[in-house]
Structures are given as C-alpha cells and as structure tokens.
Amino acid sequence: MSVIKNKKAISGIVAAVIMIALVMVLGVVVWNVISNLVSEELESAGTCFEVFDKVNLNNKYTCWNSSANEILFSVKVGDVDITKIVVSVSAAGQTKSYTLSDEENDNLVYFPSGDSGVVKPGKNEGLTYITDEFNTAPDSISIYPVVGDQQCDVSDTISNIGSCILLG
C-alpha cells in the first residue's frame, strides 16, 4: 500500500509543477501582448505631444473679411516636422476642412498675393490663407497636425474671430 501512495504523491507534484509552468507561460504571453499594445499607444501619443504647442493659428492674421466674404487664417509651424495640417472652419452650422500638405491645395489661396496652389508652412514658418467658401463670419477655426499617418488632436482653436478691417 505504501507504494501506491508514493505514486499518487509524485503524480500530484508533477501536475502542480505543470500547472505552475502553464500559468507562467500564459503570463509571459499576456505580458508581451499588453506591453506591445501599450508601447505602440505611448509612441503615437508621444509623437503628437511633441507637436502640441508648435502648430498654432496666428490670431493677428485670422479674421473675417465681410466685404469680400473671405476668411483669412494664418498657420504657424514651429521647430517640428509634420506631414500635414488639417484646418477645420465652422460657420453658420457648416463645417469645411482643408488639408495643407506638400501637395497643392486649390481650394485656398495665399494672402496677400492671391496665388493658388497653396502648400503647408515649412518648419519655423507661418503662412496666411484665404477661403471664399463661406457667406458668413466663421464661428471657429481649428487646426489638427498630422505626423506620419497619425492625425493628432486639435492643437489650436480660435472662436472669437474678428474683422479683417483691423488688419490694416
């Protein structure tokens, strides 16, 4: 009878060791999956964090020209590399988005020249654009930087847009 007890005890120990090994392997697999997901999210959030305060609207040259039904908005880019800038203009319940990139955008023109085929500002540069696609003063203008393929959250918004008469 003592021989049978020893075999059962050894089988119990082997089963416990196998269970502990399985739990450890599963823990390592779960840790690797979660670690990869978290590091990807942190990397993308870090990229947007770097450009957060470096892509702005210039209040001085962002205004409404009521005599020509034109909206002027001025975008400043600091010492960062960005792929695109998405500009969202809202007026009287209507919202339009403009994408500024290295490719020409024919929906906007440059201020003050009126030249078409606009592109995004370069590093440490600011440019002012004109759109005539609205019949009323804008409610707000927001900009969203794009780094690589990732569009970041809004980096700047102007809600109280004055008249261009003061631009002088």
VOBA-1610 file (N, C-alpha, C; in pm, whole numbers, padded with zeros to 5 digits, always signed):
BEGIN
Met+00080-00120+00000Met+00000+00000+00000Met+00084+00127+00000Ser+00198+00121+00058Ser+00281+00241+00062Ser+00333+00278-00076Val+00349+00183-00164Val+00397+00209-00299Val+00292+00290-00378Ile+00167+00260-00360Ile+00060+00330-00430Ile+00052+00475-00382Lys+00070+00498-00252Lys+00066+00635-00200Lys+00179+00718-00260Asn+00295+00664-00273Asn+00408+00739-00330Asn+00382+00777-00476Lys+00320+00686-00554Lys+00292+00716-00694Lys+00190+00829-00704Lys+00089+00828-00619Lys-00010+00936-00621Lys+00053+01068-00580Ala+00143+01066-00484Ala+00208+01189-00439Ala+00296+01245-00550Ile+00368+01162-00620Ile+00453+01209-00729Ile+00366+01265-00841Ser+00255+01200-00874Ser+00166+01249-00978Ser+00109+01386-00940Gly+00077+01408-00816Gly+00027+01537-00770Gly+00132+01646-00782Ile+00255+01614-00748Ile+00364+01711-00758Ile+00390+01746-00905Val+00393+01645-00990Val+00415+01669-01134Val+00301+01754-01190Ala+00179+01727-01153Ala+00064+01806-01200Ala+00075+01950-01152Ala+00116+01972-01029Ala+00130+02107-00976Ala+00241+02183-01049Val+00353+02118-01076Val+00464+02180-01149Val+00420+02217-01290Ile+00348+02127-01355Ile+00298+02155-01491Ile+00201+02272-01488Met+00113+02277-01391Met+00016+02388-01379Met+00090+02520-01356Ile+00189+02519-01270Ile+00265+02642-01243Ile+00338+02686-01370Ala+00396+02592-01444Ala+00466+02625-01568Ala+00369+02683-01671Leu+00250+02626-01683Leu+00149+02677-01777Leu+00106+02819-01740Val+00085+02842-01612Val+00045+02975-01568Val+00156+03076-01598Met+00280+03037-01577Met+00392+03128-01604Met+00403+03157-01754Val+00388+03055-01838Val+00395+03075-01983Val+00282+03166-02029Leu+00161+03142-01981Leu+00047+03228-02017Leu+00070+03372-01969Gly+00126+03387-01851Gly+00156+03521-01800Gly+00255+03594-01889Val+00357+03526-01936Val+00457+03587-02025Val+00392+03626-02158Val+00307+03540-02213Val+00240+03569-02340Val+00149+03691-02324Val+00070+03694-02220Val-00020+03807-02196Val+00062+03935-02175Trp+00168+03928-02100Trp+00254+04044-02075Trp+00311+04100-02206Asn+00359+04012-02295Asn+00415+04057-02422Asn+00310+04126-02508Val+00190+04071-02514Val+00083+04131-02595Val+00047+04269-02539Ile+00025+04278-02410Ile-00012+04405-02347Ile+00102+04506-02359Ser+00224+04461-02339Ser+00339+04551-02349Ser+00351+04610-02489Asn+00332+04529-02592Asn+00339+04580-02730Asn+00229+04681-02757Leu+00107+04654-02712Leu-00003+04746-02734Leu+00020+04879-02663Val+00064+04873-02540Val+00088+04995-02462Val+00203+05075-02523Ser+00310+05011-02565Ser+00423+05085-02621Ser+00386+05151-02753Glu+00302+05087-02836Glu+00256+05149-02960Glu+00172+05273-02930Glu+00082+05264-02833Glu-00001+05377-02796Glu+00083+05491-02739Leu+00179+05459-02656Leu+00265+05562-02598Leu+00350+05629-02705Glu+00397+05552-02801Glu+00477+05609-02909Glu+00395+05707-02991Ser+00272+05670-03026Ser+00189+05760-03106Ser+00147+05882-03025Ala+00117+05864-02898Ala+00081+05978-02814Ala+00201+06070-02795Gly+00319+06014-02783Gly+00440+06094-02768Gly+00469+06177-02892Thr+00442+06121-03008Thr+00463+06194-03133Thr+00374+06316-03138Cys+00247+06300-03103Cys+00155+06414-03104Cys+00189+06513-02993Phe+00237+06463-02881Phe+00273+06551-02770Phe+00384+06647-02811Glu+00476+06600-02895Glu+00589+06682-02938Glu+00545+06801-03024Val+00434+06787-03097Val+00389+06895-03186Val+00277+06978-03126Phe+00232+06942-03008Phe+00112+07003-02950Phe+00117+07155-02947Asp+00224+07212-02897Asp+00231+07357-02881Asp+00311+07424-02993Lys+00340+07349-03100Lys+00427+07403-03205Lys+00355+07423-03338Val+00227+07396-03343Val+00147+07423-03463Val+00028+07506-03416Asn+00025+07634-03454Asn-00074+07727-03400Asn-00137+07813-03508Leu-00248+07873-03471Leu-00310+07977-03552Leu-00257+08112-03505Asn-00230+08201-03598Asn-00185+08335-03565Asn-00308+08424-03557Asn-00345+08466-03437Asn-00466+08548-03416Asn-00464+08678-03497Lys-00347+08736-03515Lys-00338+08865-03582Lys-00386+08858-03727Tyr-00360+08748-03794Tyr-00396+08735-03934Tyr-00507+08632-03958Thr-00586+08605-03857Thr-00702+08518-03872Thr-00825+08604-03849Cys-00904+08623-03958Cys-01013+08719-03950Cys-01117+08693-04059Trp-01226+08772-04054Trp-01337+08765-04149Trp-01342+08895-04228Asn-01335+08883-04361Asn-01346+08999-04450Asn-01489+09000-04504Ser-01576+09077-04442Ser-01718+09076-04478Ser-01744+09137-04616Ser-01660+09230-04660Ser-01684+09293-04791Ser-01657+09196-04906Ala-01570+09098-04887Ala-01537+09002-04992Ala-01585+08860-04959Asn-01653+08844-04844Asn-01693+08710-04797Asn-01574+08613-04796Glu-01467+08656-04732Glu-01346+08576-04723Glu-01307+08554-04578Ile-01257+08436-04553Ile-01200+08404-04422Ile-01050+08391-04442Leu-00975+08465-04362Leu-00830+08452-04360Leu-00790+08375-04236Phe-00699+08281-04252Phe-00643+08215-04134Phe-00494+08195-04156Ser-00422+08218-04049Ser-00277+08214-04054Ser-00226+08100-03966Val-00142+08014-04023Val-00091+07897-03953Val+00059+07913-03932Lys+00103+07891-03809Lys+00245+07896-03774Lys+00291+07756-03735Val+00406+07715-03787Val+00466+07586-03752Val+00601+07614-03687Gly+00622+07556-03571Gly+00749+07573-03500Gly+00855+07477-03550Asp+00946+07444-03463Asp+01060+07358-03496Asp+01020+07211-03488Val+00926+07170-03575Val+00880+07031-03580Val+00859+06991-03726Asp+00870+06862-03750Asp+00840+06809-03882Asp+00700+06750-03879Ile+00613+06801-03963Ile+00476+06750-03972Ile+00448+06711-04117Thr+00357+06617-04134Thr+00321+06569-04267Thr+00215+06658-04329Lys+00113+06691-04250Lys+00000+06771-04298Lys-00054+06853-04183Ile-00143+06946-04219Ile-00222+07019-04120Ile-00366+07018-04172Val-00458+06973-04089Val-00599+06977-04125Val-00659+07099-04057Val-00719+07187-04136Val-00781+07309-04086Val-00932+07293-04099Ser-01002+07307-03988Ser-01148+07294-03987Ser-01210+07431-03959Val-01294+07477-04053Val-01360+07607-04041Val-01509+07582-04027Ser-01569+07639-03921Ser-01712+07626-03896Ser-01777+07763-03901Ala-01890+07769-03975Ala-01965+07894-03985Ala-02111+07861-04014Ala-02201+07916-03934Ala-02346+07902-03954Ala-02388+07757-03976Gly-02339+07668-03892Gly-02378+07528-03900Gly-02310+07449-04011Gln-02220+07511-04083Gln-02148+07447-04192Gln-02002+07433-04151Thr-01945+07316-04176Thr-01803+07295-04146Thr-01733+07242-04269Lys-01619+07300-04300Lys-01536+07253-04411Lys-01395+07233-04358Ser-01331+07130-04411Ser-01193+07101-04374Ser-01102+07118-04494Tyr-00986+07172-04468Tyr-00884+07192-04570Tyr-00758+07121-04524Thr-00696+07047-04615Thr-00573+06977-04582Thr-00456+07050-04645Leu-00365+07093-04560Leu-00242+07158-04605Leu-00130+07056-04599Ser-00068+07030-04712Ser+00042+06933-04717Ser+00145+06986-04816Asp+00235+06899-04858Asp+00334+06938-04959Asp+00272+06937-05099Glu+00153+06880-05112Glu+00081+06881-05239Glu-00008+07005-05243Glu-00025+07061-05359Glu-00100+07185-05373Glu-00248+07166-05342Asn-00305+07263-05270Asn-00447+07266-05238Asn-00507+07384-05315Asp-00596+07354-05410Asp-00652+07459-05495Asp-00780+07519-05438Asn-00823+07479-05319Asn-00942+07537-05257Asn-00908+07663-05177Leu-00781+07692-05165Leu-00735+07808-05088Leu-00640+07890-05175Val-00620+08016-05136Val-00518+08100-05200Val-00436+08165-05089Tyr-00317+08211-05126Tyr-00230+08279-05031Tyr-00274+08423-05010Phe-00255+08471-04886Phe-00273+08612-04856Phe-00134+08672-04846Pro-00106+08785-04900Pro-00193+08880-04969Pro-00193+08864-05121Ser-00107+08774-05175Ser-00087+08767-05320Ser-00209+08713-05396Gly-00287+08625-05334Gly-00400+08563-05403Gly-00357+08448-05492Asp-00230+08406-05483Asp-00181+08294-05564Asp-00245+08164-05517Ser-00270+08074-05612Ser-00331+07945-05579Ser-00223+07839-05565Gly-00266+07714-05545Gly-00172+07604-05530Gly-00097+07608-05400Val-00168+07634-05291Val-00102+07653-05161Val-00052+07521-05104Val+00051+07529-05022Val+00107+07415-04950Val+00119+07452-04803Lys+00150+07355-04720Lys+00162+07380-04577Lys+00287+07463-04548Pro+00286+07534-04436Pro+00408+07606-04398Pro+00519+07506-04365Gly+00641+07546-04390Gly+00755+07462-04355Gly+00791+07479-04208Lys+00897+07413-04169Lys+00946+07421-04031Lys+00985+07565-04000Asn+00941+07616-03885Asn+00969+07753-03840Asn+00917+07857-03939Glu+00798+07834-03992Glu+00741+07924-04092Glu+00593+07946-04063Gly+00541+08056-04110Gly+00398+08084-04099Gly+00345+08134-04232Leu+00225+08091-04269Leu+00162+08135-04393Leu+00017+08168-04365Thr-00037+08262-04444Thr-00177+08301-04429Thr-00251+08262-04556Tyr-00371+08206-04535Tyr-00451+08153-04645Tyr-00587+08222-04647Ile-00651+08218-04765Ile-00784+08277-04781Ile-00878+08171-04839Thr-00999+08163-04781Thr-01106+08082-04839Thr-01226+08173-04860Asp-01295+08152-04972Asp-01414+08231-05001Asp-01538+08141-05011Glu-01534+08028-04941Glu-01642+07930-04949Glu-01750+07950-04841Phe-01749+08062-04772Phe-01846+08089-04667Phe-01911+08225-04692Asn-02039+08235-04656Asn-02111+08362-04673Asn-02129+08437-04542Thr-02086+08376-04432Thr-02100+08439-04301Thr-01967+08428-04226Ala-01957+08508-04123Ala-01837+08506-04039Ala-01821+08368-03975Pro-01699+08322-03960Pro-01678+08189-03900Pro-01706+08189-03751Asp-01757+08076-03704Asp-01777+08056-03561Asp-01646+08014-03494Ser-01572+07928-03564Ser-01444+07882-03509Ser-01356+07826-03620Ile-01229+07828-03593Ile-01129+07767-03681Ile-01038+07684-03591Ser-01018+07557-03628Ser-00933+07467-03551Ser-00831+07402-03643Ile-00715+07370-03588Ile-00613+07302-03667Ile-00570+07174-03597Tyr-00543+07073-03680Tyr-00504+06940-03635Tyr-00377+06899-03708Pro-00262+06893-03641Pro-00141+06848-03708Pro-00147+06698-03739Val-00081+06658-03844Val-00068+06517-03881Val+00080+06485-03884Val+00119+06382-03807Val+00258+06339-03803Val+00260+06196-03856Gly+00332+06176-03965Gly+00328+06045-04030Gly+00187+06019-04081Asp+00129+05910-04037Asp-00009+05878-04074Asp-00107+05911-03963Gln-00059+05966-03855Gln-00145+05989-03738Gln-00190+06134-03727Gln-00324+06153-03729Gln-00378+06286-03705Gln-00389+06307-03555Cys-00329+06413-03507Cys-00330+06444-03365Cys-00458+06519-03329Asp-00481+06535-03200Asp-00593+06615-03153Asp-00570+06761-03189Val-00674+06840-03172Val-00666+06982-03206Val-00550+07047-03130Ser-00469+07124-03204Ser-00356+07191-03139Ser-00386+07338-03112Asp-00484+07395-03183Asp-00522+07534-03157Asp-00660+07559-03216Thr-00736+07646-03149Thr-00868+07686-03195Thr-00888+07833-03167Ile-00950+07902-03262Ile-00990+08041-03240Ile-01141+08045-03255Ser-01209+08095-03151Ser-01355+08103-03154Ser-01406+08244-03173Asn-01333+08341-03131Asn-01376+08480-03142Asn-01297+08545-03255Ile-01350+08533-03378Ile-01277+08577-03495Ile-01323+08716-03534Gly-01228+08809-03534Gly-01261+08949-03560Gly-01266+08982-03708Ser-01290+09110-03734Ser-01300+09161-03869Ser-01160+09190-03926Cys-01145+09169-04055Cys-01017+09198-04121Cys-00994+09347-04137Ile-01093+09429-04112Ile-01076+09575-04121Ile-00962+09618-04029Leu-00947+09550-03917Leu-00844+09585-03820Leu-00706+09538-03864Leu-00699+09459-03972Leu-00573+09402-04017Leu-00475+09511-04063Gly-00526+09607-04139Gly-00450+09721-04186Gly-00310+09695-04198
//
